[in-house]
């Protein structure tokens, strides 16, 4: 019986700690997204995808930018943001690459 009470206490303690910490998890993600290094146009993946920081330097239609690509995960008003193709790096919202895909 003692073991059961101890397990219950551990569970309740862990649940309470998780409930207190849960609201702060998005803040950690936002802070890390802002601190991402910017992808270089000479990065091997960027070269393979013909990535450019400025979409107007490409032959693509000017309305196709990273900011309106399905793969872009940054805020709409941010200059730089994460992209699914460049894990751990930020792309220019005004940029473009050959993997551009329309948002639904």
N, CA, C and O of each residue as an XYZ file, in Angstrom:
416
protein
N       0.817     -1.188      0.000
C       0.000      0.000      0.000
C       0.864      1.258      0.000
O       0.525      2.266     -0.619
N       1.994      1.172      0.713
C       2.888      2.305      0.774
C       3.448      2.642     -0.612
O       3.545      3.815     -0.973
N       3.814      1.617     -1.385
C       4.345      1.820     -2.732
C       3.327      2.497     -3.638
O       3.680      3.344     -4.458
N       2.080      2.125     -3.487
C       1.022      2.713     -4.307
C       0.881      4.208     -4.011
O       0.743      5.009     -4.935
N       0.914      4.584     -2.748
C       0.810      5.989     -2.367
C       2.007      6.787     -2.870
O       1.857      7.926     -3.313
N       3.190      6.190     -2.802
C       4.391      6.862     -3.277
C       4.312      7.098     -4.785
O       4.666      8.177     -5.260
N       3.851      6.100     -5.540
C       3.709      6.239     -6.987
C       2.680      7.309     -7.322
O       2.870      8.097     -8.248
N       1.608      7.331     -6.576
C       0.570      8.333     -6.799
C       1.122      9.734     -6.555
O       0.837     10.661     -7.312
N       1.907      9.881     -5.503
C       2.519     11.189     -5.193
C       3.461     11.626     -6.323
O       3.456     12.787     -6.733
N       4.261     10.689     -6.814
C       5.173     11.015     -7.915
C       4.403     11.453     -9.148
O       4.760     12.430     -9.806
N       3.338     10.715     -9.453
C       2.525     11.060    -10.609
C       1.925     12.454    -10.461
O       2.017     13.269    -11.379
N       1.320     12.730     -9.326
C       0.692     14.030     -9.099
C       1.728     15.154     -9.128
O       1.459     16.236     -9.650
N       2.890     14.903     -8.577
C       3.956     15.902     -8.585
C       4.417     16.190    -10.015
O       4.587     17.347    -10.400
N       4.613     15.138    -10.786
C       5.039     15.308    -12.181
C       3.973     16.016    -13.007
O       4.292     16.880    -13.823
N       2.721     15.659    -12.803
C       1.623     16.288    -13.537
C       1.536     17.780    -13.209
O       1.308     18.601    -14.098
N       1.715     18.124    -11.949
C       1.659     19.531    -11.546
C       2.807     20.324    -12.171
O       2.610     21.444    -12.642
N       3.990     19.744    -12.173
C       5.140     20.422    -12.779
C       4.925     20.615    -14.279
O       5.255     21.666    -14.827
N       4.377     19.605    -14.934
C       4.108     19.707    -16.368
C       3.071     20.773    -16.677
O       3.203     21.503    -17.659
N       2.041     20.867    -15.843
C       0.999     21.873    -16.042
C       1.557     23.285    -15.875
O       1.144     24.205    -16.582
N       2.479     23.455    -14.956
C       3.094     24.767    -14.743
C       4.021     25.127    -15.907
O       4.071     26.288    -16.313
N       4.747     24.158    -16.443
C       5.725     24.419    -17.505
C       5.095     24.548    -18.889
O       5.663     25.220    -19.749
N       3.956     23.935    -19.129
C       3.350     23.887    -20.463
C       3.165     25.251    -21.132
O       3.456     25.365    -22.323
N       2.699     26.288    -20.439
C       2.503     27.576    -21.113
C       3.805     28.226    -21.609
O       3.761     29.113    -22.461
N       4.933     27.804    -21.098
C       6.200     28.416    -21.467
C       6.887     27.734    -22.645
O       7.858     28.274    -23.176
N       6.419     26.581    -23.064
C       7.031     25.840    -24.167
C       7.033     26.644    -25.467
O       8.068     26.663    -26.133
N       5.941     27.315    -25.879
C       5.984     28.103    -27.111
C       7.007     29.240    -27.060
O       7.589     29.591    -28.086
N       7.229     29.811    -25.891
C       8.212     30.890    -25.778
C       9.611     30.399    -26.101
O      10.401     31.134    -26.692
N       9.927     29.181    -25.727
C      11.233     28.603    -26.017
C      11.387     28.419    -27.519
O      12.449     28.713    -28.067
N      10.348     27.938    -28.194
C      10.395     27.742    -29.640
C      10.532     29.052    -30.393
O      11.272     29.116    -31.375
N       9.838     30.101    -29.962
C       9.919     31.400    -30.625
C      11.321     31.967    -30.498
O      11.884     32.460    -31.475
N      11.884     31.901    -29.308
C      13.222     32.442    -29.096
C      14.234     31.728    -29.972
O      15.107     32.382    -30.543
N      14.150     30.414    -30.099
C      15.127     29.695    -30.895
C      14.939     29.957    -32.387
O      15.920     29.938    -33.130
N      13.713     30.203    -32.851
C      13.472     30.501    -34.270
C      14.108     31.829    -34.649
O      14.603     31.977    -35.766
N      14.104     32.783    -33.754
C      14.692     34.092    -34.031
C      16.211     34.037    -34.047
O      16.853     34.893    -34.657
N      16.788     33.057    -33.396
C      18.238     32.965    -33.286
C      18.875     32.066    -34.339
O      20.079     31.816    -34.282
N      18.100     31.580    -35.292
C      18.653     30.700    -36.317
C      19.646     31.442    -37.202
O      19.429     32.607    -37.536
N      20.731     30.779    -37.585
C      21.653     31.413    -38.540
C      21.001     31.476    -39.916
O      20.215     30.602    -40.281
N      21.330     32.506    -40.668
C      20.774     32.655    -42.009
C      21.480     31.704    -42.969
O      22.704     31.570    -42.934
N      20.711     31.051    -43.816
C      21.279     30.145    -44.800
C      22.070     30.957    -45.823
O      21.651     32.041    -46.230
N      23.183     30.437    -46.220
C      24.024     31.090    -47.220
C      23.616     30.610    -48.607
O      23.231     29.453    -48.778
N      23.700     31.478    -49.578
C      23.395     31.084    -50.955
C      24.401     30.062    -51.472
O      24.134     29.379    -52.461
N      25.555     29.951    -50.814
C      26.570     28.980    -51.219
C      26.448     27.650    -50.466
O      27.231     26.731    -50.707
N      25.483     27.544    -49.567
C      25.219     26.289    -48.867
C      24.902     25.222    -49.922
O      24.180     25.505    -50.878
N      25.429     24.000    -49.766
C      25.197     22.955    -50.779
C      23.719     22.715    -51.113
O      23.366     22.529    -52.278
N      22.860     22.718    -50.090
C      21.432     22.538    -50.348
C      20.864     23.743    -51.085
O      20.042     23.595    -51.989
N      21.304     24.930    -50.698
C      20.840     26.152    -51.358
C      21.253     26.161    -52.832
O      20.474     26.550    -53.702
N      22.471     25.735    -53.097
C      22.949     25.682    -54.487
C      22.112     24.678    -55.282
O      21.698     24.964    -56.405
N      21.867     23.516    -54.706
C      21.081     22.484    -55.390
C      19.662     22.957    -55.687
O      19.084     22.584    -56.708
N      19.098     23.778    -54.798
C      17.734     24.275    -54.977
C      17.694     25.661    -55.628
O      16.628     26.263    -55.754
N      18.858     26.158    -56.038
C      18.984     27.478    -56.674
C      18.391     28.586    -55.791
O      17.790     29.537    -56.291
N      18.571     28.447    -54.474
C      18.045     29.419    -53.514
C      18.717     30.779    -53.678
O      19.934     30.874    -53.843
N      17.905     31.819    -53.629
C      18.381     33.199    -53.635
C      17.669     33.955    -52.515
O      16.491     33.715    -52.249
N      18.385     34.866    -51.863
C      17.799     35.685    -50.802
C      16.742     36.634    -51.358
O      15.835     37.043    -50.633
N      16.849     36.981    -52.624
C      15.941     37.932    -53.256
C      15.310     37.279    -54.481
O      15.996     37.001    -55.465
N      14.008     37.037    -54.419
C      13.302     36.352    -55.509
C      13.356     37.128    -56.822
O      13.207     36.539    -57.892
N      13.565     38.434    -56.752
C      13.616     39.221    -57.988
C      14.892     38.937    -58.781
O      15.002     39.354    -59.934
N      15.856     38.234    -58.184
C      17.080     37.863    -58.888
C      16.932     36.529    -59.615
O      17.914     35.976    -60.109
N      15.719     36.019    -59.679
C      15.463     34.734    -60.336
C      14.503     34.941    -61.501
O      13.943     36.023    -61.676
N      14.323     33.900    -62.285
C      13.379     33.948    -63.398
C      11.959     33.602    -62.940
O      11.027     33.622    -63.745
N      11.790     33.286    -61.662
C      10.475     32.923    -61.133
C       9.564     34.146    -61.068
O      10.041     35.276    -60.964
N       8.259     33.919    -61.129
C       7.328     35.043    -60.947
C       7.589     35.739    -59.616
O       7.808     35.076    -58.602
N       7.568     37.054    -59.612
C       7.948     37.814    -58.413
C       7.027     37.596    -57.228
O       7.429     37.863    -56.096
N       5.810     37.124    -57.443
C       4.921     36.888    -56.306
C       5.245     35.584    -55.584
O       4.690     35.325    -54.516
N       6.119     34.769    -56.133
C       6.523     33.517    -55.483
C       7.754     33.764    -54.624
O       8.873     33.848    -55.130
N       7.537     33.879    -53.333
C       8.630     34.104    -52.395
C       8.555     33.077    -51.276
O       7.554     32.375    -51.129
N       9.600     32.998    -50.504
C       9.608     32.072    -49.366
C       8.443     32.377    -48.414
O       7.850     31.463    -47.842
N       8.125     33.648    -48.253
C       7.070     34.043    -47.317
C       5.722     33.424    -47.656
O       4.910     33.199    -46.758
N       5.461     33.140    -48.945
C       4.176     32.547    -49.292
C       4.315     31.105    -49.793
O       3.436     30.591    -50.484
N       5.420     30.469    -49.437
C       5.668     29.072    -49.785
C       5.119     28.161    -48.685
O       5.138     28.512    -47.506
N       4.643     27.016    -49.080
C       4.110     26.030    -48.141
C       5.162     25.550    -47.138
O       4.821     25.189    -46.012
N       6.422     25.544    -47.532
C       7.501     25.027    -46.694
C       8.040     26.038    -45.678
O       8.735     25.660    -44.735
N       7.724     27.315    -45.868
C       8.205     28.386    -44.985
C       7.431     28.337    -43.676
O       6.207     28.211    -43.684
N       8.135     28.436    -42.552
C       7.511     28.344    -41.244
C       7.643     29.611    -40.413
O       7.313     29.616    -39.227
N       8.123     30.682    -41.026
C       8.298     31.932    -40.301
C       7.018     32.730    -40.227
O       6.025     32.399    -40.875
N       7.048     33.786    -39.432
C       5.911     34.697    -39.333
C       5.765     35.473    -40.637
O       6.747     35.723    -41.335
N       4.544     35.846    -40.953
C       4.265     36.540    -42.206
C       4.995     37.880    -42.298
O       5.356     38.305    -43.396
N       5.215     38.544    -41.182
C       5.841     39.861    -41.208
C       7.346     39.836    -40.894
O       7.976     40.889    -40.798
N       7.918     38.640    -40.736
C       9.346     38.517    -40.416
C      10.193     38.598    -41.693
O       9.757     38.167    -42.761
N      11.400     39.153    -41.575
C      12.323     39.205    -42.718
C      12.951     37.847    -42.989
O      13.246     37.516    -44.137
N      13.155     37.065    -41.950
C      13.772     35.740    -42.042
C      12.944     34.760    -41.233
O      12.295     35.140    -40.258
N      12.967     33.495    -41.639
C      12.238     32.485    -40.892
C      12.703     31.094    -41.252
O      13.406     30.911    -42.246
N      12.318     30.105    -40.454
C      12.712     28.730    -40.725
C      12.002     28.163    -41.952
O      10.894     28.573    -42.300
N      12.668     27.217    -42.588
C      12.123     26.515    -43.751
C      12.362     25.024    -43.540
O      13.396     24.627    -43.004
N      11.412     24.206    -43.960
C      11.535     22.770    -43.783
C      12.717     22.193    -44.558
O      13.233     21.137    -44.192
N      13.147     22.860    -45.609
C      14.258     22.358    -46.427
C      15.632     22.664    -45.847
O      16.620     22.030    -46.217
N      15.697     23.626    -44.946
C      16.965     24.050    -44.351
C      16.868     23.956    -42.830
O      16.797     24.985    -42.159
N      16.863     22.752    -42.276
C      16.730     22.595    -40.827
C      17.839     23.333    -40.073
O      19.019     23.228    -40.406
N      17.428     24.073    -39.059
C      18.392     24.785    -38.229
C      18.884     26.085    -38.836
O      19.792     26.714    -38.292
N      18.299     26.502    -39.960
C      18.709     27.749    -40.609
C      17.475     28.541    -41.014
O      16.385     27.989    -41.165
N      17.663     29.839    -41.185
C      16.577     30.721    -41.591
C      16.779     31.148    -43.044
O      17.906     31.349    -43.498
N      15.676     31.281    -43.754
C      15.712     31.773    -45.134
C      15.077     33.152    -45.169
O      14.298     33.506    -44.283
N      15.405     33.923    -46.183
C      14.825     35.252    -46.341
C      13.375     35.123    -46.783
O      13.065     34.346    -47.685
N      12.496     35.874    -46.158
C      11.086     35.842    -46.549
C      10.931     36.285    -48.001
O      10.011     35.847    -48.692
N      11.826     37.150    -48.460
C      11.790     37.636    -49.843
C      12.536     36.708    -50.790
O      12.665     37.013    -51.976
N      13.026     35.586    -50.291
C      13.813     34.655    -51.090
C      12.969     33.722    -51.932
O      11.742     33.818    -51.960
N      13.654     32.808    -52.626
C      12.984     31.836    -53.498
C      13.926     30.672    -53.757
O      15.146     30.834    -53.728
N      13.354     29.488    -54.012
C      14.125     28.330    -54.472
C      13.227     27.493    -55.375
O      12.027     27.745    -55.476
N      13.812     26.507    -56.023
C      13.071     25.684    -56.970
C      12.034     24.786    -56.307
O      11.191     24.217    -57.001
N      12.071     24.644    -54.994
C      11.117     23.802    -54.290
C       9.870     24.579    -53.867
O       9.022     24.041    -53.155
N       9.749     25.840    -54.296
C       8.607     26.655    -53.909
C       7.307     25.907    -54.201
O       7.134     25.346    -55.283
N       6.403     25.904    -53.233
C       5.110     25.245    -53.387
C       4.012     26.168    -52.868
O       4.151     26.800    -51.820
N       2.938     26.230    -53.610
C       1.817     27.099    -53.234
C       1.164     26.623    -51.944
O       1.050     25.422    -51.701
N       0.747     27.553    -51.140
C       0.003     27.218    -49.919
C      -1.431     26.888    -50.304
O      -1.968     27.453    -51.257
N      -2.048     25.978    -49.566
C      -3.455     25.635    -49.897
C      -4.413     26.765    -49.581
O      -5.617     26.633    -49.800
